[in-house]
Amino acid sequence: MRGTSPADRFGTIARAAAVLVPLGVVGNVALTLLTTERAVLDAVAGLPLAPLALAGALAVVPWTANALRLQLWTSFVGYPLRFRTALRVVLGGLLGSAVTPTGSGGATLKWALLARHGVPAGRVGSLLVVETVENAAFMAVAVPAAVVVTAAADVPVLRDTLSRAGAGLAPLLAVAVAALVALGLAAWGAARGALGRTPRRLAARWRGRLRRPFVDAQLVARLVARRGKGRLALGVALAAAQWTAKYSVAAAVLAFLGVPVDPVLSWLLQWTAFTAMNAVPTPGAAGGAEAVFAALYSPFVPISVLGLATAAWRLTLFYAPLVVAAVAFLGLSRGARPRGPGALSTTAGRLDVPSPNPAVGPTPPAARPDGPRPIE
């Protein structure tokens, strides 16, 4: 959507969410009514609310952790954000994920909001890459540890899933490698002109567009390796808090319904569920998320409350926080002052601050009287 402003994007997302979110809520309520006996529904009214309150609190902890991670790295690349601005960007990404497939994670709107606040596209790409690295570093330790702690090989659903994954892994890898090789050869041939003039022009155009973000990503990687190791460790710790809270909501919801499940096992099941949800093409993984949850938890949750548990998990972790996020996003937007690319010369950056005199080059932060200032 070339030339579309973040405000226009948010307007489109808001209109889509106004249709999709009520449909999702109605679908989950219908699921509960169709699969749960009246006696079970009546008993819910007398259950203690403390576990449900805990589930609600855990559902919003990731917002804070993610905003702190964003602050951590925007300041590192020379474009510091205030916490309320970072939180607004995070909430914008959450709202975007409601109307886009789960695999995209609302990254498009998050990217647009960061760019609107003066962070160059190359830096935004680098920030998202660093965020992915932090997530992967935590999961690389947490998932195997959870498997060991819960003896997941004895869990029927996970055992069958791992067995099927192991059987199909080799051909899958072979196909992926072949596809990458073919794509690389095609790109090389297009750049050399072997495929004709038009592919060569297209290859040159895309090479020019990708060169700056690629250079930016390399520069950030070198800076992180040289003097950002402490920040990376803190980022991984915040990622641990973010994902531990998010994946613990289901255990709290089940505790509220009187169906205790080992919290570590539930965390592992949630990781499996969200990994599978990335392949669901519907907005916000609607329908697919409920199906995955029901399939994974069916060995541990009585069938009489499985539909209720599925709907309660989805409403607590997704739809209710989504409404709160929309209200908070609009509240945080009041008084926000966007900083477009033309304003970057007044925002000191460690990596790339335009100078009024191109012959002089970028002005280092130390030479600026005000230094890096948080972007509001």
BALOBA-1460 file (C-alpha; in Angstrom, 3 decimals):
// residues 376
<rec num="1" residu="m" x="0.000" y="0.000" z="0.000"/>
<rec num="2" residu="r" x="2.389" y="2.625" z="-1.295"/>
<rec num="3" residu="g" x="1.781" y="6.099" z="0.049"/>
<rec num="4" residu="t" x="-0.592" y="4.925" z="2.750"/>
<rec num="5" residu="s" x="-0.077" y="6.653" z="6.088"/>
<rec num="6" residu="p" x="-0.094" y="4.794" z="9.435"/>
<rec num="7" residu="a" x="-3.331" y="6.600" z="10.297"/>
<rec num="8" residu="d" x="-4.940" y="5.197" z="7.146"/>
<rec num="9" residu="r" x="-3.596" y="1.750" z="7.932"/>
<rec num="10" residu="f" x="-5.001" y="1.922" z="11.451"/>
<rec num="11" residu="g" x="-8.343" y="3.080" z="10.095"/>
<rec num="12" residu="t" x="-8.452" y="0.058" z="7.794"/>
<rec num="13" residu="i" x="-7.449" y="-2.252" z="10.635"/>
<rec num="14" residu="a" x="-10.040" y="-0.696" z="12.961"/>
<rec num="15" residu="r" x="-12.799" y="-1.241" z="10.417"/>
<rec num="16" residu="a" x="-11.750" y="-4.848" z="9.864"/>
<rec num="17" residu="a" x="-11.467" y="-5.485" z="13.608"/>
<rec num="18" residu="a" x="-14.932" y="-4.003" z="14.168"/>
<rec num="19" residu="v" x="-16.275" y="-6.885" z="12.076"/>
<rec num="20" residu="l" x="-13.871" y="-9.724" z="12.887"/>
<rec num="21" residu="v" x="-13.617" y="-9.347" z="16.671"/>
<rec num="22" residu="p" x="-17.403" y="-9.519" z="17.343"/>
<rec num="23" residu="l" x="-17.611" y="-12.525" z="15.015"/>
<rec num="24" residu="g" x="-14.839" y="-14.225" z="16.975"/>
<rec num="25" residu="v" x="-16.511" y="-13.511" z="20.312"/>
<rec num="26" residu="v" x="-19.867" y="-14.773" z="19.032"/>
<rec num="27" residu="g" x="-18.197" y="-17.899" z="17.667"/>
<rec num="28" residu="n" x="-16.577" y="-18.702" z="21.014"/>
<rec num="29" residu="v" x="-19.790" y="-18.084" z="22.931"/>
<rec num="30" residu="a" x="-21.612" y="-20.372" z="20.485"/>
<rec num="31" residu="l" x="-18.900" y="-23.006" z="20.968"/>
<rec num="32" residu="t" x="-19.423" y="-22.845" z="24.733"/>
<rec num="33" residu="l" x="-23.206" y="-23.105" z="24.538"/>
<rec num="34" residu="l" x="-23.130" y="-25.976" z="22.048"/>
<rec num="35" residu="t" x="-20.539" y="-28.107" z="23.851"/>
<rec num="36" residu="t" x="-21.188" y="-27.404" z="27.538"/>
<rec num="37" residu="e" x="-24.054" y="-28.699" z="29.641"/>
<rec num="38" residu="r" x="-26.254" y="-26.246" z="31.484"/>
<rec num="39" residu="a" x="-25.228" y="-27.610" z="34.881"/>
<rec num="40" residu="v" x="-21.559" y="-26.905" z="34.137"/>
<rec num="41" residu="l" x="-22.356" y="-23.352" z="33.033"/>
<rec num="42" residu="d" x="-24.378" y="-22.760" z="36.206"/>
<rec num="43" residu="a" x="-21.484" y="-24.040" z="38.354"/>
<rec num="44" residu="v" x="-19.078" y="-21.518" z="36.797"/>
<rec num="45" residu="a" x="-20.852" y="-18.653" z="38.560"/>
<rec num="46" residu="g" x="-19.751" y="-20.023" z="41.947"/>
<rec num="47" residu="l" x="-16.081" y="-20.506" z="41.097"/>
<rec num="48" residu="p" x="-13.409" y="-18.321" z="42.777"/>
<rec num="49" residu="l" x="-12.300" y="-15.468" z="40.536"/>
<rec num="50" residu="a" x="-8.665" y="-15.248" z="41.688"/>
<rec num="51" residu="p" x="-7.278" y="-17.632" z="39.016"/>
<rec num="52" residu="l" x="-9.245" y="-15.803" z="36.314"/>
<rec num="53" residu="a" x="-7.879" y="-12.458" z="37.522"/>
<rec num="54" residu="l" x="-4.384" y="-13.953" z="37.396"/>
<rec num="55" residu="a" x="-5.020" y="-15.098" z="33.826"/>
<rec num="56" residu="g" x="-6.118" y="-11.593" z="32.855"/>
<rec num="57" residu="a" x="-3.011" y="-10.059" z="34.423"/>
<rec num="58" residu="l" x="-0.721" y="-12.562" z="32.700"/>
<rec num="59" residu="a" x="-2.344" y="-11.719" z="29.363"/>
<rec num="60" residu="v" x="-1.171" y="-8.083" z="29.523"/>
<rec num="61" residu="v" x="2.303" y="-8.656" z="31.009"/>
<rec num="62" residu="p" x="3.721" y="-9.309" z="27.505"/>
<rec num="63" residu="w" x="2.785" y="-5.753" z="26.473"/>
<rec num="64" residu="t" x="5.063" y="-4.236" z="29.092"/>
<rec num="65" residu="a" x="7.912" y="-6.670" z="28.432"/>
<rec num="66" residu="n" x="7.729" y="-6.112" z="24.690"/>
<rec num="67" residu="a" x="7.641" y="-2.320" z="25.084"/>
<rec num="68" residu="l" x="10.717" y="-2.443" z="27.321"/>
<rec num="69" residu="r" x="12.515" y="-4.554" z="24.735"/>
<rec num="70" residu="l" x="11.637" y="-2.010" z="22.073"/>
<rec num="71" residu="q" x="12.936" y="0.825" z="24.261"/>
<rec num="72" residu="l" x="16.121" y="-1.118" z="24.906"/>
<rec num="73" residu="w" x="17.049" y="-1.411" z="21.247"/>
<rec num="74" residu="t" x="15.696" y="1.842" z="19.821"/>
<rec num="75" residu="s" x="17.941" y="3.691" z="22.257"/>
<rec num="76" residu="f" x="20.855" y="1.475" z="21.214"/>
<rec num="77" residu="v" x="20.495" y="2.398" z="17.528"/>
<rec num="78" residu="g" x="20.177" y="6.095" z="18.360"/>
<rec num="79" residu="y" x="16.410" y="6.631" z="18.132"/>
<rec num="80" residu="p" x="15.211" y="6.339" z="21.751"/>
<rec num="81" residu="l" x="11.470" y="6.105" z="22.398"/>
<rec num="82" residu="r" x="9.571" y="7.006" z="25.536"/>
<rec num="83" residu="f" x="7.841" y="4.068" z="27.197"/>
<rec num="84" residu="r" x="4.360" y="5.263" z="26.239"/>
<rec num="85" residu="t" x="5.450" y="5.508" z="22.594"/>
<rec num="86" residu="a" x="7.015" y="2.039" z="22.674"/>
<rec num="87" residu="l" x="3.849" y="0.665" z="24.294"/>
<rec num="88" residu="r" x="1.741" y="2.319" z="21.607"/>
<rec num="89" residu="v" x="3.828" y="0.634" z="18.902"/>
<rec num="90" residu="v" x="3.435" y="-2.741" z="20.619"/>
<rec num="91" residu="l" x="-0.329" y="-2.297" z="20.952"/>
<rec num="92" residu="g" x="-0.531" y="-1.261" z="17.309"/>
<rec num="93" residu="g" x="1.192" y="-4.491" z="16.333"/>
<rec num="94" residu="l" x="-1.252" y="-6.439" z="18.514"/>
<rec num="95" residu="l" x="-4.208" y="-4.780" z="16.806"/>
<rec num="96" residu="g" x="-2.668" y="-5.543" z="13.428"/>
<rec num="97" residu="s" x="-2.336" y="-9.226" z="14.359"/>
<rec num="98" residu="a" x="-6.101" y="-9.378" z="14.948"/>
<rec num="99" residu="v" x="-6.855" y="-8.820" z="11.269"/>
<rec num="100" residu="t" x="-3.821" y="-10.513" z="9.696"/>
<rec num="101" residu="p" x="-2.586" y="-14.127" z="9.753"/>
<rec num="102" residu="t" x="-0.817" y="-15.006" z="13.002"/>
<rec num="103" residu="g" x="2.495" y="-15.621" z="11.227"/>
<rec num="104" residu="s" x="2.809" y="-11.928" z="10.318"/>
<rec num="105" residu="g" x="2.360" y="-10.904" z="13.967"/>
<rec num="106" residu="g" x="1.139" y="-7.429" z="13.074"/>
<rec num="107" residu="a" x="4.668" y="-6.598" z="11.950"/>
<rec num="108" residu="t" x="3.479" y="-4.357" z="9.108"/>
<rec num="109" residu="l" x="1.700" y="-1.873" z="11.370"/>
<rec num="110" residu="k" x="4.485" y="-2.074" z="13.946"/>
<rec num="111" residu="w" x="6.978" y="-1.229" z="11.194"/>
<rec num="112" residu="a" x="4.821" y="1.680" z="10.004"/>
<rec num="113" residu="l" x="4.449" y="3.126" z="13.518"/>
<rec num="114" residu="l" x="8.190" y="2.988" z="14.164"/>
<rec num="115" residu="a" x="8.859" y="4.664" z="10.825"/>
<rec num="116" residu="r" x="6.285" y="7.332" z="11.692"/>
<rec num="117" residu="h" x="8.288" y="8.103" z="14.822"/>
<rec num="118" residu="g" x="11.454" y="8.661" z="12.808"/>
<rec num="119" residu="v" x="13.151" y="5.253" z="12.936"/>
<rec num="120" residu="p" x="14.593" y="4.498" z="9.443"/>
<rec num="121" residu="a" x="13.416" y="1.369" z="7.650"/>
<rec num="122" residu="g" x="16.807" y="-0.304" z="7.938"/>
<rec num="123" residu="r" x="16.868" y="0.227" z="11.685"/>
<rec num="124" residu="v" x="13.312" y="-1.086" z="12.038"/>
<rec num="125" residu="g" x="14.261" y="-4.247" z="10.175"/>
<rec num="126" residu="s" x="17.291" y="-4.677" z="12.406"/>
<rec num="127" residu="l" x="15.167" y="-4.224" z="15.539"/>
<rec num="128" residu="l" x="12.728" y="-6.890" z="14.400"/>
<rec num="129" residu="v" x="15.617" y="-9.246" z="13.622"/>
<rec num="130" residu="v" x="17.133" y="-8.702" z="17.079"/>
<rec num="131" residu="e" x="13.719" y="-9.354" z="18.632"/>
<rec num="132" residu="t" x="13.497" y="-12.641" z="16.738"/>
<rec num="133" residu="v" x="16.991" y="-13.625" z="17.882"/>
<rec num="134" residu="e" x="16.050" y="-12.960" z="21.523"/>
<rec num="135" residu="n" x="12.897" y="-15.059" z="21.190"/>
<rec num="136" residu="a" x="14.823" y="-17.900" z="19.565"/>
<rec num="137" residu="a" x="17.532" y="-17.803" z="22.242"/>
<rec num="138" residu="f" x="14.972" y="-18.141" z="25.027"/>
<rec num="139" residu="m" x="12.963" y="-20.860" z="23.282"/>
<rec num="140" residu="a" x="16.128" y="-22.832" z="22.500"/>
<rec num="141" residu="v" x="16.637" y="-23.235" z="26.249"/>
<rec num="142" residu="a" x="13.055" y="-23.212" z="27.569"/>
<rec num="143" residu="v" x="11.438" y="-25.732" z="25.227"/>
<rec num="144" residu="p" x="13.961" y="-28.569" z="25.752"/>
<rec num="145" residu="a" x="13.896" y="-27.861" z="29.489"/>
<rec num="146" residu="a" x="10.094" y="-28.099" z="29.523"/>
<rec num="147" residu="v" x="10.240" y="-31.352" z="27.566"/>
<rec num="148" residu="v" x="12.640" y="-32.834" z="30.112"/>
<rec num="149" residu="v" x="10.704" y="-31.584" z="33.142"/>
<rec num="150" residu="t" x="7.333" y="-32.891" z="31.944"/>
<rec num="151" residu="a" x="8.644" y="-36.101" z="30.381"/>
<rec num="152" residu="a" x="6.814" y="-35.060" z="27.240"/>
<rec num="153" residu="a" x="7.589" y="-38.341" z="25.503"/>
<rec num="154" residu="d" x="4.843" y="-39.890" z="27.657"/>
<rec num="155" residu="v" x="2.221" y="-37.337" z="26.561"/>
<rec num="156" residu="p" x="0.232" y="-38.945" z="23.722"/>
<rec num="157" residu="v" x="-0.406" y="-35.781" z="21.719"/>
<rec num="158" residu="l" x="3.184" y="-34.546" z="21.864"/>
<rec num="159" residu="r" x="4.598" y="-38.019" z="21.295"/>
<rec num="160" residu="d" x="2.536" y="-38.471" z="18.138"/>
<rec num="161" residu="t" x="3.384" y="-34.956" z="16.950"/>
<rec num="162" residu="l" x="7.123" y="-35.462" z="17.471"/>
<rec num="163" residu="s" x="6.967" y="-38.888" z="15.811"/>
<rec num="164" residu="r" x="5.231" y="-37.509" z="12.715"/>
<rec num="165" residu="a" x="7.599" y="-34.528" z="12.602"/>
<rec num="166" residu="g" x="10.642" y="-36.788" z="12.782"/>
<rec num="167" residu="a" x="9.345" y="-39.050" z="10.003"/>
<rec num="168" residu="g" x="8.717" y="-36.151" z="7.627"/>
<rec num="169" residu="l" x="11.670" y="-33.957" z="8.555"/>
<rec num="170" residu="a" x="14.203" y="-35.292" z="6.025"/>
<rec num="171" residu="p" x="12.062" y="-34.853" z="2.874"/>
<rec num="172" residu="l" x="10.869" y="-31.483" z="4.153"/>
<rec num="173" residu="l" x="14.435" y="-30.277" z="4.578"/>
<rec num="174" residu="a" x="15.370" y="-31.616" z="1.155"/>
<rec num="175" residu="v" x="12.512" y="-29.721" z="-0.494"/>
<rec num="176" residu="a" x="13.391" y="-26.529" z="1.406"/>
<rec num="177" residu="v" x="17.067" y="-26.724" z="0.423"/>
<rec num="178" residu="a" x="16.168" y="-27.419" z="-3.208"/>
<rec num="179" residu="a" x="13.776" y="-24.460" z="-3.268"/>
<rec num="180" residu="l" x="16.420" y="-22.139" z="-1.803"/>
<rec num="181" residu="v" x="19.028" y="-23.315" z="-4.318"/>
<rec num="182" residu="a" x="16.593" y="-22.825" z="-7.208"/>
<rec num="183" residu="l" x="15.663" y="-19.363" z="-5.957"/>
<rec num="184" residu="g" x="19.321" y="-18.408" z="-5.599"/>
<rec num="185" residu="l" x="20.163" y="-19.625" z="-9.096"/>
<rec num="186" residu="a" x="17.188" y="-17.752" z="-10.551"/>
<rec num="187" residu="a" x="18.231" y="-14.535" z="-8.784"/>
<rec num="188" residu="w" x="21.827" y="-14.954" z="-9.964"/>
<rec num="189" residu="g" x="20.686" y="-15.588" z="-13.528"/>
<rec num="190" residu="a" x="18.376" y="-12.575" z="-13.478"/>
<rec num="191" residu="a" x="21.155" y="-10.321" z="-12.196"/>
<rec num="192" residu="r" x="23.488" y="-11.597" z="-14.955"/>
<rec num="193" residu="g" x="20.886" y="-11.009" z="-17.658"/>
<rec num="194" residu="a" x="20.561" y="-14.693" z="-18.522"/>
<rec num="195" residu="l" x="16.775" y="-14.488" z="-18.200"/>
<rec num="196" residu="g" x="16.358" y="-11.391" z="-20.353"/>
<rec num="197" residu="r" x="16.284" y="-7.644" z="-19.900"/>
<rec num="198" residu="t" x="13.117" y="-7.342" z="-17.825"/>
<rec num="199" residu="p" x="14.208" y="-9.800" z="-15.104"/>
<rec num="200" residu="r" x="17.607" y="-8.080" z="-15.060"/>
<rec num="201" residu="r" x="16.025" y="-4.656" z="-14.528"/>
<rec num="202" residu="l" x="13.777" y="-6.064" z="-11.801"/>
<rec num="203" residu="a" x="16.746" y="-7.726" z="-10.092"/>
<rec num="204" residu="a" x="18.717" y="-4.470" z="-10.199"/>
<rec num="205" residu="r" x="15.761" y="-2.548" z="-8.778"/>
<rec num="206" residu="w" x="15.275" y="-4.974" z="-5.885"/>
<rec num="207" residu="r" x="19.013" y="-5.121" z="-5.231"/>
<rec num="208" residu="g" x="19.040" y="-1.339" z="-4.863"/>
<rec num="209" residu="r" x="16.036" y="-1.396" z="-2.529"/>
<rec num="210" residu="l" x="17.475" y="-4.130" z="-0.317"/>
<rec num="211" residu="r" x="21.047" y="-2.841" z="-0.162"/>
<rec num="212" residu="r" x="20.431" y="-0.150" z="2.491"/>
<rec num="213" residu="p" x="18.391" y="-2.324" z="4.902"/>
<rec num="214" residu="f" x="20.979" y="-5.093" z="4.499"/>
<rec num="215" residu="v" x="23.828" y="-2.706" z="5.264"/>
<rec num="216" residu="d" x="21.900" y="-1.367" z="8.265"/>
<rec num="217" residu="a" x="21.307" y="-4.887" z="9.564"/>
<rec num="218" residu="q" x="25.015" y="-5.710" z="9.234"/>
<rec num="219" residu="l" x="25.978" y="-2.537" z="11.069"/>
<rec num="220" residu="v" x="23.574" y="-3.236" z="13.939"/>
<rec num="221" residu="a" x="24.827" y="-6.828" z="14.174"/>
<rec num="222" residu="r" x="28.417" y="-5.622" z="14.466"/>
<rec num="223" residu="l" x="27.459" y="-3.057" z="17.098"/>
<rec num="224" residu="v" x="25.567" y="-5.666" z="19.138"/>
<rec num="225" residu="a" x="28.551" y="-8.012" z="18.970"/>
<rec num="226" residu="r" x="30.932" y="-5.224" z="19.989"/>
<rec num="227" residu="r" x="29.072" y="-3.379" z="22.739"/>
<rec num="228" residu="g" x="25.534" y="-4.712" z="22.967"/>
<rec num="229" residu="k" x="26.000" y="-8.068" z="24.674"/>
<rec num="230" residu="g" x="24.606" y="-6.780" z="27.970"/>
<rec num="231" residu="r" x="21.538" y="-5.403" z="26.224"/>
<rec num="232" residu="l" x="21.079" y="-8.694" z="24.409"/>
<rec num="233" residu="a" x="21.155" y="-10.588" z="27.719"/>
<rec num="234" residu="l" x="18.593" y="-8.181" z="29.185"/>
<rec num="235" residu="g" x="16.483" y="-8.537" z="26.048"/>
<rec num="236" residu="v" x="16.489" y="-12.319" z="26.387"/>
<rec num="237" residu="a" x="15.430" y="-11.979" z="30.042"/>
<rec num="238" residu="l" x="12.535" y="-9.714" z="29.027"/>
<rec num="239" residu="a" x="11.623" y="-12.181" z="26.286"/>
<rec num="240" residu="a" x="11.532" y="-14.899" z="28.951"/>
<rec num="241" residu="a" x="9.106" y="-12.841" z="31.031"/>
<rec num="242" residu="q" x="6.994" y="-12.068" z="27.978"/>
<rec num="243" residu="w" x="6.581" y="-15.639" z="26.754"/>
<rec num="244" residu="t" x="6.379" y="-17.236" z="30.182"/>
<rec num="245" residu="a" x="3.454" y="-14.970" z="31.082"/>
<rec num="246" residu="k" x="1.683" y="-15.457" z="27.751"/>
<rec num="247" residu="y" x="2.021" y="-19.228" z="27.768"/>
<rec num="248" residu="s" x="0.868" y="-19.451" z="31.400"/>
<rec num="249" residu="v" x="-2.585" y="-17.960" z="30.767"/>
<rec num="250" residu="a" x="-4.063" y="-21.335" z="29.827"/>
<rec num="251" residu="a" x="-2.970" y="-22.947" z="33.111"/>
<rec num="252" residu="a" x="-4.604" y="-20.110" z="35.080"/>
<rec num="253" residu="v" x="-7.826" y="-20.397" z="33.058"/>
<rec num="254" residu="l" x="-7.956" y="-24.149" z="33.642"/>
<rec num="255" residu="a" x="-7.302" y="-23.631" z="37.357"/>
<rec num="256" residu="f" x="-10.284" y="-21.248" z="37.409"/>
<rec num="257" residu="l" x="-12.457" y="-23.970" z="35.855"/>
<rec num="258" residu="g" x="-11.279" y="-26.513" z="38.429"/>
<rec num="259" residu="v" x="-9.185" y="-28.501" z="35.944"/>
<rec num="260" residu="p" x="-5.615" y="-28.280" z="37.234"/>
<rec num="261" residu="v" x="-2.936" y="-29.030" z="34.648"/>
<rec num="262" residu="d" x="0.789" y="-29.081" z="35.348"/>
<rec num="263" residu="p" x="1.870" y="-25.487" z="34.563"/>
<rec num="264" residu="v" x="5.090" y="-26.544" z="32.814"/>
<rec num="265" residu="l" x="3.203" y="-29.049" z="30.668"/>
<rec num="266" residu="s" x="0.592" y="-26.396" z="29.867"/>
<rec num="267" residu="w" x="3.386" y="-23.965" z="28.924"/>
<rec num="268" residu="l" x="4.789" y="-26.553" z="26.536"/>
<rec num="269" residu="l" x="1.350" y="-27.216" z="25.061"/>
<rec num="270" residu="q" x="0.907" y="-23.477" z="24.542"/>
<rec num="271" residu="w" x="4.222" y="-23.233" z="22.738"/>
<rec num="272" residu="t" x="3.089" y="-26.086" z="20.493"/>
<rec num="273" residu="a" x="-0.283" y="-24.392" z="19.934"/>
<rec num="274" residu="f" x="1.170" y="-21.004" z="19.008"/>
<rec num="275" residu="t" x="3.751" y="-22.610" z="16.735"/>
<rec num="276" residu="a" x="0.947" y="-24.414" z="14.898"/>
<rec num="277" residu="m" x="-1.164" y="-21.243" z="14.811"/>
<rec num="278" residu="n" x="1.503" y="-19.531" z="12.704"/>
<rec num="279" residu="a" x="0.365" y="-21.728" z="9.823"/>
<rec num="280" residu="v" x="-3.314" y="-20.773" z="10.169"/>
<rec num="281" residu="p" x="-4.154" y="-18.356" z="7.322"/>
<rec num="282" residu="t" x="-7.211" y="-16.758" z="8.947"/>
<rec num="283" residu="p" x="-7.022" y="-13.329" z="10.668"/>
<rec num="284" residu="g" x="-5.853" y="-13.797" z="14.237"/>
<rec num="285" residu="a" x="-5.850" y="-17.577" z="13.608"/>
<rec num="286" residu="a" x="-9.642" y="-17.510" z="14.111"/>
<rec num="287" residu="g" x="-11.062" y="-21.010" z="14.192"/>
<rec num="288" residu="g" x="-7.661" y="-22.633" z="13.898"/>
<rec num="289" residu="a" x="-6.551" y="-21.486" z="17.345"/>
<rec num="290" residu="e" x="-9.607" y="-23.048" z="18.991"/>
<rec num="291" residu="a" x="-9.153" y="-26.294" z="17.066"/>
<rec num="292" residu="v" x="-5.470" y="-26.554" z="18.006"/>
<rec num="293" residu="f" x="-6.172" y="-25.838" z="21.693"/>
<rec num="294" residu="a" x="-8.948" y="-28.441" z="21.844"/>
<rec num="295" residu="a" x="-6.761" y="-31.067" z="20.157"/>
<rec num="296" residu="l" x="-3.777" y="-30.494" z="22.444"/>
<rec num="297" residu="y" x="-5.681" y="-30.285" z="25.711"/>
<rec num="298" residu="s" x="-8.264" y="-33.012" z="25.068"/>
<rec num="299" residu="p" x="-6.157" y="-35.691" z="26.863"/>
<rec num="300" residu="f" x="-6.044" y="-33.536" z="30.026"/>
<rec num="301" residu="v" x="-9.383" y="-31.714" z="30.132"/>
<rec num="302" residu="p" x="-12.714" y="-33.523" z="30.575"/>
<rec num="303" residu="i" x="-14.828" y="-33.424" z="27.436"/>
<rec num="304" residu="s" x="-17.661" y="-31.850" z="29.431"/>
<rec num="305" residu="v" x="-15.672" y="-28.636" z="29.934"/>
<rec num="306" residu="l" x="-13.309" y="-28.718" z="26.930"/>
<rec num="307" residu="g" x="-15.454" y="-26.351" z="24.847"/>
<rec num="308" residu="l" x="-15.832" y="-23.956" z="27.766"/>
<rec num="309" residu="a" x="-12.098" y="-24.100" z="28.506"/>
<rec num="310" residu="t" x="-11.250" y="-23.419" z="24.851"/>
<rec num="311" residu="a" x="-13.558" y="-20.403" z="24.644"/>
<rec num="312" residu="a" x="-12.425" y="-19.045" z="28.028"/>
<rec num="313" residu="w" x="-8.771" y="-19.306" z="26.997"/>
<rec num="314" residu="r" x="-9.397" y="-17.566" z="23.684"/>
<rec num="315" residu="l" x="-11.474" y="-14.772" z="25.224"/>
<rec num="316" residu="t" x="-9.005" y="-14.201" z="28.077"/>
<rec num="317" residu="l" x="-5.827" y="-14.285" z="26.005"/>
<rec num="318" residu="f" x="-6.988" y="-12.677" z="22.778"/>
<rec num="319" residu="y" x="-10.362" y="-10.969" z="22.491"/>
<rec num="320" residu="a" x="-10.639" y="-9.241" z="25.884"/>
<rec num="321" residu="p" x="-7.042" y="-7.911" z="25.781"/>
<rec num="322" residu="l" x="-7.675" y="-6.799" z="22.213"/>
<rec num="323" residu="v" x="-10.470" y="-4.489" z="23.335"/>
<rec num="324" residu="v" x="-8.290" y="-3.116" z="26.139"/>
<rec num="325" residu="a" x="-5.413" y="-2.655" z="23.671"/>
<rec num="326" residu="a" x="-7.626" y="-0.682" z="21.272"/>
<rec num="327" residu="v" x="-8.738" y="1.693" z="24.021"/>
<rec num="328" residu="a" x="-5.178" y="2.064" z="25.344"/>
<rec num="329" residu="f" x="-3.817" y="2.646" z="21.832"/>
<rec num="330" residu="l" x="-6.257" y="5.482" z="21.224"/>
<rec num="331" residu="g" x="-5.496" y="6.966" z="24.657"/>
<rec num="332" residu="l" x="-1.746" y="6.825" z="24.097"/>
<rec num="333" residu="s" x="-2.173" y="8.378" z="20.647"/>
<rec num="334" residu="r" x="-3.421" y="11.635" z="22.142"/>
<rec num="335" residu="g" x="-0.620" y="14.150" z="22.253"/>
<rec num="336" residu="a" x="1.775" y="11.856" z="20.388"/>
<rec num="337" residu="r" x="4.136" y="13.788" z="18.131"/>
<rec num="338" residu="p" x="5.267" y="11.775" z="15.118"/>
<rec num="339" residu="r" x="8.746" y="12.362" z="13.796"/>
<rec num="340" residu="g" x="8.975" y="11.778" z="10.067"/>
<rec num="341" residu="p" x="12.172" y="11.279" z="8.080"/>
<rec num="342" residu="g" x="12.538" y="15.020" z="7.564"/>
<rec num="343" residu="a" x="12.850" y="15.530" z="11.300"/>
<rec num="344" residu="l" x="15.657" y="13.049" z="11.814"/>
<rec num="345" residu="s" x="18.382" y="15.695" z="11.735"/>
<rec num="346" residu="t" x="17.158" y="16.911" z="15.130"/>
<rec num="347" residu="t" x="17.206" y="13.397" z="16.587"/>
<rec num="348" residu="a" x="20.739" y="12.386" z="17.383"/>
<rec num="349" residu="g" x="21.564" y="8.836" z="16.406"/>
<rec num="350" residu="r" x="24.567" y="6.660" z="16.934"/>
<rec num="351" residu="l" x="24.357" y="5.117" z="13.511"/>
<rec num="352" residu="d" x="22.963" y="7.453" z="10.865"/>
<rec num="353" residu="v" x="22.104" y="11.098" z="11.488"/>
<rec num="354" residu="p" x="21.818" y="13.264" z="8.368"/>
<rec num="355" residu="s" x="24.089" y="16.288" z="8.247"/>
<rec num="356" residu="p" x="23.188" y="19.645" z="6.638"/>
<rec num="357" residu="n" x="26.480" y="19.458" z="4.738"/>
<rec num="358" residu="p" x="26.789" y="16.187" z="2.776"/>
<rec num="359" residu="a" x="30.518" y="16.707" z="2.387"/>
<rec num="360" residu="v" x="30.971" y="16.585" z="6.148"/>
<rec num="361" residu="g" x="28.972" y="13.390" z="6.655"/>
<rec num="362" residu="p" x="26.902" y="12.258" z="9.640"/>
<rec num="363" residu="t" x="27.170" y="14.314" z="12.783"/>
<rec num="364" residu="p" x="28.361" y="12.176" z="15.721"/>
<rec num="365" residu="p" x="26.207" y="12.255" z="18.878"/>
<rec num="366" residu="a" x="29.040" y="13.667" z="20.947"/>
<rec num="367" residu="a" x="29.166" y="16.782" z="18.762"/>
<rec num="368" residu="r" x="25.496" y="17.579" z="19.297"/>
<rec num="369" residu="p" x="24.578" y="19.820" z="22.222"/>
<rec num="370" residu="d" x="21.430" y="17.955" z="23.115"/>
<rec num="371" residu="g" x="22.482" y="14.341" z="22.422"/>
<rec num="372" residu="p" x="19.962" y="11.554" z="21.819"/>
<rec num="373" residu="r" x="16.492" y="12.554" z="22.928"/>
<rec num="374" residu="p" x="13.522" y="10.236" z="23.434"/>
<rec num="375" residu="i" x="11.021" y="10.368" z="20.605"/>
<rec num="376" residu="e" x="7.545" y="11.036" z="21.842"/>
